[in-house]
């Protein structure tokens, strides 16, 4: 398993958000988590992606137990092994598409030339070869989200976590992004775990995990 989580609980004061979640994701799998607002989907995704800590339970990525590492170790592990795509792309407006994609690679200490070559390759694969020097303000919403996907791929992550990745896109761009995930799985054997309200994206997935009241049902 590329991802394994056992007995994940999360509390915010007296609010019990996650109530003993178990999950397994295989390499190359595209799985979607669906459920009503407030069911704990995004909270679970953030814990699995090391952006938050569980109140109880264990998380393993590529057999590495991650939720008991020190903060600096977690940050380094996240940078090198995990990719993220959010509803809002979170691109840095003062940097070009190429620079936005390259930043995680530079942070990992890789050589600038190597990172830039990889970033250009990914952006061309995503149909953005003519947009390398454009800043986010000069890109459409769909193009910005593709840059965010390229950024998530730059360090060859074990898994990409996507939280409502099409939530800020129109239907045409959402459909393109759906297909892109499957193209990337085919090309790179990339693994995705996606939180979504988009029924079309969920139905395309290999597996749908339904959440309700802090549990997978």
N, C-alpha and C positions, 0 to 999 in steps of 0.2 A: 504494500500500500504506500502511496506517496504521501497520504495524509491519514492520520488516525487520531481520533479524539474520544476520550472516555469520561463519562459521568461529569459533563461540563455544567457547572452551576454558576449563576451570576446574581448578585444582590446589589440593589441600590437602596441603602437604608432598609426599610421594611418591605420594599418592593422586590419580589422574587421573579426575576426576568427569565432566567434559564433554569430548567428543573431536571437536570440529569440527562444531557444530550450525548448520544454516541453517534459517531459518523466515521465512515471509511470512504476514501476516494482512491481509485486506481490510477496508475500512470496513463496518461492519454485520454482520460475520461472527461466528458463535459457534463457536469451535474448542475441542476438548478434547484434553488431553495425558494419555495413559494409559500404564501400564507397571508393572512390579514395583517394590517398595520398593527404594531404592538405585540406581535407574536414572538419577537426575539430574533428575527432573521439577521438584521444588520449587526446586532450585538454579538451573535454567534460568529458571524463572518469576521468581525474585528478581533475577536479572541483568537480564532483560528489563524488569522493573519498577523498575530503578535502586536496588534495596535492597542489591545486591552488585555487585562489579566482576568482569568476566571477566579471566582470565589472558591471553587473546588474543581478538581478534575485534572486531566493530563492531556497534552497535545503533542503529537509527534509529526514531524515533517521529514520525509526520507529517513525515517528511523531515528531522527535526532529529537530528543525530548527538549522542547523549547520554552515551556512556560515557567521553568525554574532557573533559567539563565539570568545573569545580571543584565542590567539595562544596556550597557555598552555591547555586551555579547549578543543580545537580542537585536539591537540596531544593526550590527554587522551581519548577522544571520539573515535578517529581513532584506537588507540591501542586496545580498548575494544570491538568495534562494527564492525570494517571493516577489511577485509582481502584483500591482494593483491598478484597477480601472474603476473610477468612481462616476457617479452621475454627472458631476461637474468636473471638468478635465483637470483643473488645478495646474495649468501650464503657467510658467513664469512669463509675464507679458513683455519683459525687456529682452528676452532671449529669443533667438530664431528657433524654428522647428528642430533643426539639427542639434542645436545646443541643448534644448529642452530634453531631447531624447538621450543625449550623451551624458548629462549630469550624473545620473546614478552610476554610470561606468567610471567616471572620474572619481566619484566618492569612494568607489570600491578599490581605488588605487591602481587601476589598469592604465596602460600607456595610452596617451591621448590619441595617437595615430590609429592604434588598434580599435579604440572605442569609436572614433569618427567613421572609420571604414565600416564597422558593424552597423552603426546608426544609419549610414547612407544606404546600406544593403537592405535594412529592414524598412526604411521609409520608401524605397523604391518598390519593395515587395507589396507595400500597402498602397501603392499608387500615388505616392507623394514625392516622386523623384524631382518634379519641377518646383517643389515648394520648400526646398531645404532651407533657403535663406529668408523665408517669410516669417514674420513674428505672428503670434496668435491672433492679433487684431486684424490681420489681413487674410485669415483663414475662415472658411465656413464652419458651422457647428460640427458637421460631420467630419471635416478635415481635422479640426482640433481634437476630436475624440480619437481619430486614427493616430495622431501624434501621441496621445496619451497611451494608446495601445502599444505603439512602438517603444515608448519609454518603459513600459512594463516588461517588454521583451529583452531589453538591452543587455541584461546580465544573465540571460539564459536561465530564467527561474524554473524551479521545480514545479511550481503551481502559480496560476494567476487567480486572484480573488477579484471578482467584479461585483460592485454594489450598485444596482439599478443602472447599468451602463448605458441603457437606451432611454432613460427617464427624461433626458433633456433634449432628445432628438425627435424630429418629425418622422412620420412613418416610413418614408423612403430611406432616410439615413439609418433608421433603426434596423430596417431589413438588411441593409448593406453590412451593418456592424454584426448582425446575427451571423450572416454568411462568412464574414471575416474570421470569426472565432473557429468555425469548422474548417476553413481553409488553413488556418494556422495549426490546428490539430493535425491535419493531413500532412502539412509540410514539415512541422517541427515535433510532432507528437506532443504538443503542448496540452497541459492539463488545466481545466478551468472549473472553478466553483463560483456560481453566479446566483446572486440574490436578485429576483426580478418580480415585477407585477405584470410583465409582458407575457401573455399567454402563448403567443407565437414562438418566442424565444424558448420558453419553458418546454413546449411540446417538441421542439427540435432536439432537445438535450437527450443524452443517453439515459438519464435517470432524473426523476423529479422527486425531491424531498419536500414533504408537506409539513409545515410548522403550525402549531396552534398552542397558545397559552404556554409558551416556553418549552415545548417538547416537539420532537419529530414524531408524527403520527403515521 
